[in-house]
Amino acid sequence: MKTDNITLSFQQGFKGTLESPTSKINIGDNENGIQPYHMLYGALGSCFYATFLSVSEKMRLTFSKAIVEISGEKREETPATLKHVKVELTIYQPSHPEKLIKAAQNGAKFCSIFETISQVAEMELVVLFKEEV
């Protein structure tokens, strides 16, 4: 199954653009250029959140807002693949915290990018709740 198609274009050095069917962003050493691990973590976070959202909607769970923060650590040896990745989900005004934890766990389980990265890195999922917006 084909996922999508993007185009990366570079000038001399590491100054480029990434163009998708819906958007274009600067990458590398350009002003406001996004870096490779920013893109990887962004892909992970958006895939995880979309999957979590789908699961939570099927479970009829509600919340006012959510923030996903991704951090990681690479191995020292070459190639320096990821060693540990932490996905922290903060959910505001949760309807059912315990059920939202289950939805987040299923979001991680069924997110293809989470699963792909888990083949090389230890994955950690943390779910936090806040009442204030």
N, C-alpha and C positions, 0 to 999 in steps of 0.2 A: 504494500500500500504506500503510495507516494505521499510524503508529508507536505512539502511546499518547495518553493524555489526562491533563492535570494541571489543577489549579485554583489560581489565585493569589488570595488575599483580602487586602485592605489596610484598615487603619484610617486615620485622619487622618495624613498624612505618609507616610513610607516605612517603615512597620511592617506586616509582613504574614506570611502563612504560604503555603507551597507544599504542596499535598496531592496525592499521587500515589495510584494504586490500592493501593500497599503501605506508604506512609509519609507522615509529615507533619513539616515542618521550619520553623523560624522563618527569615524572611529580612529583609534590610534592617537598620533601626536597632533592631530588637528585641534584647533580651539574647540573646547567642549566635546572633544572626542571621547567616546566610550571605549574602555579597554576590554580585552578578551574575557577576563574573568567577570567583569561587570555584565557582559552579554550572557555568559553561561549562567550566572546566578539569576539574572533577569529571566532567562528562559525557564529555569527551575522554579522560581517563585511564581511566575505567571501560570505555568502548567499546573503546579500544585494548587494554587488558589482557584483556578477554573474548575479543577476536579473536586476540590473541597466544596466549592459553591454548588456544584451540581448535586453532590451527595447531600449537603445540608438542605437544599431546596426539596429534594425527594423525601427527606425526613421531616419536612415542614418546620424547620428550625429557623429562627430569626436572630438578627443582630443588627446594630446600627452602622457599624463600620468595622473593618479589619485591616491590620497592618502586618505584612510579611517581611521579616528581616532575615537575610541570608548571610552567613559568614563561613569561612572555611580555612583550612590549613593544608599546605602541600607537604609532600614528603621531601626529605633532604636529598635522596639519591636521584640519579637521572634514569629515566625521565621523571621529573618531579610531578607525578600525578597527585591528585587530591588524596589526602589521608583522612580528613574528617570534615564533614559539612553539617552545619547547624541551621535548621529551619525553625525560626521562631514566629509563631502566629499569635498576635494579640487581637482578641475579639472584644468589642465594646458592646455593652448592654445585651448580653447573651440571654436567649429565651430559656435554654436548658443546657447549662455548662457541661454536664456529664455526656449528654448526647452529642454536643458539639465536639468534644474530645474524640468520640468515636468517629464522627464525620471527618475530622482532621486526620485521624489514623487511616481511614479509608481513602482520603484524598491523597495521602502519601503512597499508599499501597497501589492505587490505580493510576497514578501519574507516571506516564512513560518516561519522562525525563528524570524524575526522582529515582525510578527503578534502574535506569541506565547508569546514573552516577553511582548508585549503590553497588554496582559491580566492581568499582575500584576504591570507594571511600566508605568509611563508617558514617552512617547517616543518623542524625539526632533530630527529633521533632519535639519542640517545646510549645505548649499551648498555655497562654496566659489570658486572664479575663480582667476587664476593667468596666466599671459601671458608668464612669463619666465619659463624655465624648471628647 
